[in-house]
C-alpha cells in the first residue's frame, strides 16, 4: 500500500521537491546539474542582425554595435531550489502550452522568388516572336548574348494567363528555344557582429603580399556580380575597381552595403583600413541588382545572364557571385559555357539554414560552392548544407568596408566566397592554362578536412588552404 502511494503524482512531486533542495540546475562545469540533458552541438554564432543600415563614419567601432550579441548572460548568483522545482514540474507534469508574448504578429510574408508576369527565353526567331506577340506576349527587353550566339528576350505574358502555362506556350512555339521564369537572386544576408575582429586570412594561411612568389597574384582580372558599390570608398582609392551598372536609370539602385563589403574583401587597398586579399588585382564589378518593391535588393535571371556574358567578353578569369536563388534553365546553360571557356565561378552557399533547399548558382556542378565557418572552424549556423558544398572559408566576424566610409564586421556565406575566389585568382595567375575544373580539383584536394572524413554536406572538402594557392602544375591542378 505504501509502495503504491509513491506512484501517485502528489507523492512524486514531494520527492522532486526534496531533490530540488540539494541539486543546482545551473551548477558550474564539473558539478551535478539536472539542467544538462544530452550532448550539445557547436555552431558558429552571430547576432542575428540584418543590414548594416549605415556606416561607422570612419571611426573604428571595434566591432561593437547596438545590436545584441545573440548570447545570454549567465548570472553569477547561485540558483536556488525553487528554480529546479519549477524546471522539474514543467518537465514531468502536464501544463498548457505557453502563449507568445507578442500579440497580433503575423508570420513574415516570404519574398517573391520570381517575376509574376515575365518569361526569359533565348533561341526565338523573329517569326516565333511575332506569333507570341499575336497571342498577347509583349517584348520588354532584348539583348545579344555571345555565349548563346542568339538574342535573349524578356517577355511579359498575356493578362490572366498562368505563368507556368505561359512558359510552356513559349517552349511549344519554339521547341529549339530555352525558356524559364525570371527568377530572382539576392545577396547573402549580412549580420553585424559584436565579436572581436577575426583573423580570417591567418585561419586559411593566406600568403602575405610580400611573400607571394613572382608572377603570382598580380596579372589576373576578377569579376564580381553583386549589388551597387561605392567606388569613392577609401578602400578603392587606387582606382583598380571598374563598376558597370546593368539596370537603366528608371530602376531604383540597390543598397551599397553588400557589394562594397565583398569588393573590399577582394581588392581593398593594402594601405586602407580594410586591406583586401589581392589589393593589386583588377576588379570588374557588375551591379546587376536593384531595389525591389519589398525594399529588398534583387537581381533576376535576365540580368545575371547579361552580367556573365559581359564578364566573359571582357576576358574575366574568376568571378565571385555572393548571391543565391532558385535553379534556372538558362542560367545553368550560361554557367556551363563560361566554365568551358575557362572562367572559374565561386558562389555563396546561401544563408537559408541547414534544412534549406540547395541555392543556385552555387549548386551547379561547375560552380565552387562556399560555406562559412567561424574562427574556431565551426559551421555558421545559418549556412546552407548539402552534397553540393565544395569548400569552407571564414565567414563570421569578417572585417570589411561599410557602404559609405569606415568598416564593420560582417557575417554570412557571402563573405566566405571572396576568400575562395581570391585563391582561385592566385592559381590562375600562377598558371593561366589551368581550367576551371583543374582549379576546383586543386582547391578541394588541398583543403583542411573538417567534420566527417572526406567530403561532407557541412564543410565540403574542408577549410580553404591558401598556402599552396600559387603552386599549380602545368597540366592539371593537384
C-alpha positions as CSV (number, residue, x, y, z in Angstrom):
1,X,0.0,0.0,0.0
2,X,2.8,2.4,0.9
3,X,4.6,1.4,-2.3
4,X,1.6,2.3,-4.4
5,X,1.2,5.7,-2.7
6,X,4.6,6.7,-4.0
7,X,3.4,6.2,-7.6
8,X,0.8,8.9,-7.1
9,X,1.6,12.3,-8.8
10,X,1.5,14.3,-5.5
11,X,3.9,11.9,-3.8
12,X,6.3,12.1,-6.8
13,X,6.1,15.9,-6.6
14,X,7.2,15.8,-3.0
15,X,10.1,13.6,-3.9
16,X,11.3,16.1,-6.6
17,X,10.9,19.0,-4.1
18,X,13.4,17.1,-1.9
19,X,15.8,16.7,-4.8
20,X,15.5,20.4,-5.5
21,X,16.9,21.3,-2.1
22,X,20.2,19.5,-2.9
23,X,20.7,19.8,-6.7
24,X,21.6,23.0,-8.5
25,X,20.4,23.2,-12.2
26,X,22.9,25.9,-13.0
27,X,25.9,24.3,-11.4
28,X,29.3,25.1,-12.9
29,X,31.0,22.7,-15.2
30,X,32.0,19.5,-13.5
31,X,29.3,19.8,-10.8
32,X,25.9,18.0,-10.8
33,X,23.2,19.8,-12.6
34,X,19.9,18.3,-13.9
35,X,19.6,21.1,-16.4
36,X,22.2,19.5,-18.6
37,X,20.4,16.8,-20.7
38,X,22.2,15.3,-23.7
39,X,25.0,16.5,-25.9
40,X,25.2,19.9,-27.5
41,X,26.4,20.7,-30.9
42,X,28.8,23.6,-31.5
43,X,27.9,26.1,-34.2
44,X,29.2,29.4,-35.3
45,X,27.1,32.2,-33.8
46,X,26.1,35.6,-35.0
47,X,24.0,38.4,-33.6
48,X,21.0,37.7,-35.8
49,X,21.2,41.3,-37.1
50,X,20.2,42.4,-40.6
51,X,21.5,45.1,-42.9
52,X,24.1,47.4,-41.6
53,X,21.8,50.4,-42.3
54,X,24.8,52.8,-42.3
55,X,28.4,53.1,-41.5
56,X,30.8,53.8,-38.7
57,X,31.6,57.3,-40.1
58,X,35.2,56.4,-40.5
59,X,35.8,55.7,-36.8
60,X,36.8,52.2,-35.7
61,X,33.9,50.9,-33.8
62,X,35.9,47.9,-32.6
63,X,33.3,45.6,-33.9
64,X,30.8,46.9,-31.3
65,X,27.3,47.9,-32.3
66,X,24.0,48.4,-30.7
67,X,22.8,45.0,-31.8
68,X,22.6,42.2,-29.4
69,X,25.4,39.7,-29.4
70,X,22.9,36.9,-29.6
71,X,24.1,35.2,-26.5
72,X,22.6,35.3,-23.0
73,X,24.5,36.3,-19.9
74,X,24.5,33.9,-17.1
75,X,24.1,35.3,-13.6
76,X,26.9,34.8,-11.2
77,X,24.5,34.3,-8.3
78,X,23.8,30.7,-7.5
79,X,20.4,29.4,-8.3
80,X,18.2,28.1,-5.5
81,X,15.9,25.1,-5.1
82,X,12.6,26.7,-6.3
83,X,14.2,27.2,-9.8
84,X,14.8,23.5,-10.1
85,X,11.3,22.8,-8.7
86,X,9.8,24.9,-11.5
87,X,12.1,23.1,-14.0
88,X,11.0,19.7,-12.8
89,X,7.3,20.4,-12.7
90,X,7.5,21.8,-16.2
91,X,9.2,18.7,-17.4
92,X,7.3,16.0,-15.6
93,X,3.8,17.4,-15.0
94,X,1.4,18.4,-17.8
95,X,0.8,22.1,-18.4
96,X,-0.9,24.2,-21.0
97,X,1.2,25.5,-23.9
98,X,2.8,28.9,-23.4
99,X,1.5,31.8,-25.4
100,X,3.8,34.0,-27.3
101,X,4.5,37.3,-25.6
102,X,3.8,39.1,-28.9
103,X,0.2,39.7,-29.8
104,X,-1.2,40.1,-33.3
105,X,2.1,39.4,-35.0
106,X,1.7,37.7,-38.4
107,X,4.2,35.5,-39.9
108,X,6.5,37.3,-42.3
109,X,5.5,37.0,-46.0
110,X,8.3,35.4,-47.9
111,X,10.0,37.5,-50.6
112,X,9.0,36.6,-54.1
113,X,11.2,34.1,-55.9
114,X,10.4,35.2,-59.5
115,X,8.7,37.9,-61.5
116,X,4.9,37.2,-61.5
117,X,4.3,38.1,-65.2
118,X,7.6,37.6,-67.1
119,X,9.4,34.9,-69.0
120,X,13.0,34.9,-70.2
121,X,13.9,33.0,-73.4
122,X,16.6,32.5,-76.0
123,X,16.7,30.9,-79.4
124,X,13.5,32.5,-80.7
125,X,13.3,33.6,-84.3
126,X,11.6,36.8,-85.4
127,X,8.7,34.8,-86.8
128,X,8.2,33.0,-83.5
129,X,8.4,36.2,-81.5
130,X,5.8,37.7,-83.8
131,X,3.4,34.7,-83.2
132,X,3.9,35.0,-79.5
133,X,3.1,38.7,-79.7
134,X,-0.1,37.9,-81.6
135,X,-1.2,35.8,-78.7
136,X,-0.7,38.6,-76.2
137,X,3.0,38.4,-75.2
138,X,4.9,41.7,-75.0
139,X,8.7,42.1,-75.6
140,X,10.0,44.1,-72.7
141,X,13.7,43.9,-73.4
142,X,16.2,42.1,-75.6
143,X,20.0,41.7,-75.6
144,X,22.5,39.8,-77.8
145,X,24.3,37.2,-75.7
146,X,27.5,36.0,-77.2
147,X,27.6,32.9,-75.1
148,X,24.3,31.7,-76.6
149,X,25.0,33.1,-80.1
150,X,21.5,34.4,-80.1
151,X,19.2,37.0,-78.6
152,X,18.0,36.9,-75.0
153,X,14.3,38.1,-74.8
154,X,12.4,39.3,-71.7
155,X,8.7,38.7,-72.3
156,X,5.6,39.9,-70.4
157,X,2.9,37.2,-70.5
158,X,-0.7,37.8,-71.6
159,X,-3.1,39.0,-68.9
160,X,-4.8,36.3,-66.9
161,X,-2.5,33.6,-68.2
162,X,-0.9,31.4,-65.6
163,X,2.9,31.8,-65.5
164,X,3.6,28.0,-66.0
165,X,1.2,27.9,-68.9
166,X,3.0,30.9,-70.5
167,X,6.4,29.3,-70.2
168,X,5.0,26.1,-71.8
169,X,3.5,28.1,-74.6
170,X,6.8,29.7,-75.4
171,X,8.6,26.3,-75.4
172,X,5.9,24.8,-77.6
173,X,6.0,27.7,-80.0
174,X,9.8,27.2,-80.5
175,X,11.0,23.7,-79.5
176,X,14.6,24.7,-80.2
177,X,14.4,27.5,-77.7
178,X,15.1,27.6,-73.9
179,X,12.6,29.4,-71.7
180,X,12.2,29.8,-68.0
181,X,10.8,32.1,-65.3
182,X,12.5,35.4,-64.5
183,X,13.8,34.1,-61.2
184,X,15.1,36.5,-58.5
185,X,18.5,36.2,-56.8
186,X,19.6,38.0,-53.7
187,X,22.8,38.7,-51.9
188,X,23.5,36.6,-48.8
189,X,22.2,38.1,-45.6
190,X,24.7,40.0,-43.7
191,X,24.8,40.4,-39.9
192,X,26.6,42.9,-37.8
193,X,28.6,41.1,-35.2
194,X,29.7,42.3,-31.8
195,X,32.7,40.0,-31.5
196,X,36.4,40.8,-32.0
197,X,37.9,41.1,-35.4
198,X,38.5,37.8,-36.9
199,X,42.0,36.9,-38.2
200,X,40.4,35.3,-41.2
201,X,43.5,35.5,-43.5
202,X,45.6,33.7,-40.9
203,X,43.0,31.0,-40.4
204,X,43.5,29.8,-44.0
205,X,47.2,30.6,-44.3
206,X,46.8,33.4,-46.7
207,X,50.2,34.4,-48.1
208,X,51.3,37.9,-47.2
209,X,51.7,40.4,-50.0
210,X,55.5,40.4,-49.6
211,X,55.5,36.6,-49.6
212,X,53.8,36.0,-53.0
213,X,56.1,34.2,-55.5
214,X,57.0,36.1,-58.6
215,X,54.2,36.0,-61.2
216,X,51.6,35.1,-58.7
217,X,48.7,37.4,-57.7
218,X,49.1,40.3,-60.0
219,X,48.1,39.6,-63.5
220,X,44.5,38.4,-63.1
221,X,41.2,40.2,-63.5
222,X,38.4,39.2,-61.1
223,X,34.8,39.6,-61.9
224,X,32.1,40.4,-59.3
225,X,28.3,40.2,-59.8
226,X,26.7,41.9,-56.8
227,X,24.8,44.9,-55.6
228,X,25.8,48.5,-56.1
229,X,29.2,49.5,-54.9
230,X,30.6,52.8,-53.5
231,X,33.6,53.4,-55.8
232,X,34.5,56.5,-53.7
233,X,35.2,54.4,-50.6
234,X,38.7,54.8,-49.3
235,X,39.3,51.1,-49.8
236,X,39.3,51.7,-53.6
237,X,41.4,54.9,-53.7
238,X,43.9,53.2,-56.0
239,X,41.3,53.0,-58.8
240,X,41.5,49.3,-59.5
241,X,37.7,48.9,-59.5
242,X,35.5,49.3,-62.5
243,X,31.8,49.4,-61.8
244,X,29.3,48.6,-64.6
245,X,25.6,49.0,-63.9
246,X,23.1,47.0,-66.0
247,X,19.8,48.5,-64.9
248,X,18.6,51.7,-66.5
249,X,18.0,54.9,-64.6
250,X,14.3,54.1,-64.2
251,X,15.0,51.3,-61.7
252,X,15.9,52.1,-58.1
253,X,19.6,51.4,-57.3
254,X,20.2,48.7,-54.8
255,X,21.9,49.3,-51.5
256,X,25.7,49.6,-51.4
257,X,26.4,47.7,-48.2
258,X,26.8,44.2,-49.6
259,X,28.7,45.0,-52.9
260,X,31.1,47.4,-51.2
261,X,31.9,44.9,-48.5
262,X,32.6,42.0,-50.9
263,X,34.6,44.1,-53.3
264,X,36.8,45.4,-50.4
265,X,37.5,41.8,-49.3
266,X,38.8,41.1,-52.7
267,X,40.8,44.2,-53.7
268,X,40.7,46.7,-50.9
269,X,43.8,48.9,-50.8
270,X,46.8,47.5,-48.9
271,X,47.1,50.8,-47.0
272,X,43.4,51.2,-46.2
273,X,41.6,50.2,-43.1
274,X,40.1,47.2,-44.9
275,X,43.0,45.7,-46.9
276,X,41.8,43.1,-49.5
277,X,43.2,39.7,-50.2
278,X,44.5,40.8,-53.6
279,X,45.0,44.6,-53.4
280,X,46.9,44.8,-56.7
281,X,44.3,42.8,-58.7
282,X,41.8,44.5,-61.1
283,X,38.1,44.1,-60.3
284,X,35.3,44.5,-62.8
285,X,32.1,44.8,-60.7
286,X,28.8,44.4,-62.4
287,X,25.9,45.9,-60.5
288,X,23.1,43.6,-61.6
289,X,20.8,44.4,-58.7
290,X,18.0,46.9,-58.0
291,X,15.8,47.7,-55.0
292,X,12.6,45.7,-55.2
293,X,9.1,46.7,-54.3
294,X,9.5,44.9,-50.9
295,X,12.6,47.1,-50.3
296,X,14.8,44.1,-50.9
297,X,17.9,44.1,-53.1
298,X,17.3,41.6,-56.0
299,X,18.7,40.6,-59.4
300,X,16.9,38.4,-61.8
301,X,17.8,35.7,-64.3
302,X,17.8,38.1,-67.2
303,X,20.3,40.4,-65.7
304,X,22.5,37.6,-64.4
305,X,22.8,36.2,-67.8
306,X,23.8,39.6,-69.2
307,X,26.3,40.0,-66.5
308,X,28.1,36.7,-67.1
309,X,28.1,37.3,-70.8
310,X,29.6,40.7,-70.3
311,X,32.4,39.4,-68.0
312,X,33.1,36.6,-70.3
313,X,33.5,39.1,-73.2
314,X,35.9,41.1,-71.1
315,X,38.2,38.1,-70.5
316,X,37.5,37.7,-66.8
317,X,39.0,34.6,-65.4
318,X,37.5,34.3,-62.0
319,X,34.0,35.6,-60.9
320,X,32.6,35.9,-57.4
321,X,28.8,35.6,-57.0
322,X,27.8,36.1,-53.4
323,X,24.1,35.7,-54.2
324,X,21.6,32.9,-54.2
325,X,18.2,31.9,-55.7
326,X,16.4,29.0,-57.4
327,X,17.6,26.9,-60.3
328,X,17.1,28.4,-63.8
329,X,17.5,26.5,-67.1
330,X,19.1,29.5,-68.9
331,X,21.5,30.3,-66.0
332,X,22.6,26.7,-65.9
333,X,23.5,26.8,-69.6
334,X,25.5,30.0,-69.3
335,X,27.3,28.8,-66.2
336,X,28.3,25.7,-68.1
337,X,29.5,27.6,-71.2
338,X,31.7,30.2,-69.3
339,X,33.2,27.3,-67.3
340,X,34.1,25.5,-70.5
341,X,35.8,28.7,-71.6
342,X,37.9,28.7,-68.5
343,X,36.1,31.0,-66.2
344,X,36.1,29.9,-62.5
345,X,32.8,30.8,-60.8
346,X,32.7,30.9,-57.0
347,X,29.3,31.3,-55.3
348,X,28.0,31.6,-51.7
349,X,26.1,28.6,-50.4
350,X,23.3,30.8,-49.1
351,X,22.1,31.6,-45.6
352,X,18.7,29.7,-45.6
353,X,19.8,27.3,-42.9
354,X,20.9,23.7,-42.7
355,X,17.5,22.4,-44.0
356,X,17.1,24.8,-46.9
357,X,17.0,23.6,-50.5
358,X,20.3,24.0,-52.4
359,X,20.9,27.5,-53.5
360,X,21.9,28.5,-57.1
361,X,24.2,29.1,-58.8
362,X,26.3,27.5,-56.1
363,X,24.6,24.1,-56.5
364,X,25.6,23.8,-60.2
365,X,28.4,21.3,-60.7
366,X,30.7,23.8,-62.5
367,X,30.5,26.3,-59.6
368,X,32.6,26.2,-56.4
369,X,30.0,26.4,-53.6
370,X,31.4,28.0,-50.5
371,X,30.0,27.8,-46.9
372,X,31.1,29.8,-43.9
373,X,32.9,28.9,-40.7
374,X,34.0,31.0,-37.6
375,X,37.5,31.4,-36.3
376,X,37.1,28.2,-34.3
377,X,36.3,26.4,-37.6
378,X,32.7,25.8,-36.6
379,X,30.0,26.0,-39.2
380,X,28.0,29.2,-39.5
381,X,24.6,28.1,-38.2
382,X,22.6,29.7,-41.0
383,X,24.7,28.4,-43.8
384,X,23.1,26.0,-46.4
385,X,24.2,22.4,-46.5
386,X,24.2,19.6,-49.0
387,X,26.3,17.4,-51.2
388,X,27.0,20.3,-53.5
389,X,29.1,22.2,-50.9
390,X,32.7,22.3,-52.0
391,X,34.7,24.4,-49.6
392,X,34.6,26.2,-46.3
393,X,36.1,29.6,-45.7
394,X,36.0,32.3,-42.9
395,X,32.6,34.0,-42.9
396,X,31.8,35.0,-39.3
397,X,33.1,38.4,-37.9
398,X,34.8,39.4,-41.2
399,X,36.2,42.9,-41.0
400,X,35.5,44.7,-44.2
401,X,34.3,48.0,-45.7
402,X,31.0,49.7,-44.9
403,X,29.0,51.3,-47.6
404,X,29.9,55.0,-47.1
405,X,33.2,55.0,-45.2
406,X,34.9,53.1,-42.5
407,X,34.4,49.4,-41.8
408,X,32.2,46.9,-40.0
409,X,32.4,43.2,-39.2
410,X,30.1,41.1,-41.4
411,X,28.8,37.6,-41.3
412,X,27.4,35.2,-43.9
413,X,28.4,32.9,-46.7
414,X,28.6,36.0,-48.9
415,X,31.8,37.0,-47.1
416,X,33.3,33.5,-47.2
417,X,33.1,33.2,-51.0
418,X,35.7,36.0,-51.7
419,X,38.4,34.0,-49.9
420,X,38.0,31.1,-52.3
421,X,37.6,33.5,-55.3
422,X,40.9,35.2,-54.4
423,X,42.6,31.8,-54.0
424,X,41.4,30.7,-57.4
425,X,42.7,34.0,-58.8
426,X,46.1,33.2,-57.4
427,X,46.0,29.8,-59.1
428,X,45.0,31.4,-62.4
429,X,47.8,33.9,-62.2
430,X,50.3,31.2,-61.5
431,X,49.1,29.0,-64.4
432,X,46.8,30.7,-66.9
433,X,46.3,27.3,-68.6
434,X,44.6,25.8,-65.6
435,X,41.0,25.1,-66.4
436,X,38.1,25.8,-64.1
437,X,37.9,22.1,-63.3
438,X,41.6,21.9,-62.6
439,X,41.4,24.7,-60.0
440,X,38.2,23.3,-58.4
441,X,40.0,20.0,-58.1
442,X,43.2,21.5,-56.6
443,X,41.3,23.6,-54.0
444,X,39.4,20.5,-52.9
445,X,42.5,18.3,-52.6
446,X,44.5,20.9,-50.6
447,X,41.7,21.8,-48.2
448,X,42.0,21.1,-44.5
449,X,39.5,18.3,-43.8
450,X,36.8,19.2,-41.2
451,X,33.9,17.2,-39.8
452,X,33.3,13.8,-41.3
453,X,36.4,12.5,-43.1
454,X,36.3,13.3,-46.7
455,X,33.7,15.5,-48.4
456,X,30.6,16.1,-46.4
457,X,27.4,18.2,-46.5
458,X,28.5,20.7,-43.9
459,X,32.1,21.6,-44.8
460,X,32.5,20.2,-48.3
461,X,36.1,19.1,-48.7
462,X,37.1,21.3,-45.8
463,X,38.6,24.6,-44.9
464,X,40.3,26.5,-47.7
465,X,44.1,26.2,-47.6
466,X,45.7,29.1,-49.3
467,X,49.3,28.2,-48.5
468,X,49.7,26.3,-51.8
469,X,47.5,28.6,-53.9
470,X,50.4,29.7,-56.1
471,X,51.6,26.2,-56.7
472,X,49.8,24.7,-59.7
473,X,51.1,22.1,-62.1
474,X,51.4,23.0,-65.8
475,X,48.9,20.2,-66.7
476,X,46.2,19.5,-64.1
477,X,46.0,21.1,-60.7
478,X,46.6,18.5,-58.0
